[in-house]
Amino acid sequence: MVVLKTILIILLVYFGIKLLAKYFGPLFLKYIFKKVQRNMENQFNPHQKETRNNSQKSSKTFKSKSKDSKVGEYVDYEEID
């Protein structure tokens, strides 16, 4: 009788974990992936906000300089075999 109770408890635990994993597994994985993504973004771009502001300022000055200055004329060429 003890063996039968043990087998039933093992089966209930197994199917209970299987059922919980089916419903809560995707939610748990989504949470873990978002957390890892945030950590990676913070690791590779620690000063992202400052960089964006600086790049926007520098791109404005670059655009104004490039419109005023002439780069030169285009030279067409052929490849020789």
Secondary structure, 3 states (H helix, E strand, C coil): CHHHHHHHHHHHHHHHHHHHHHHHHHHHHHHHHHHHHHHHHHHHCCCHHHHHHHHHHHHHHHHHHHHHCCCCCCCCCCCCC
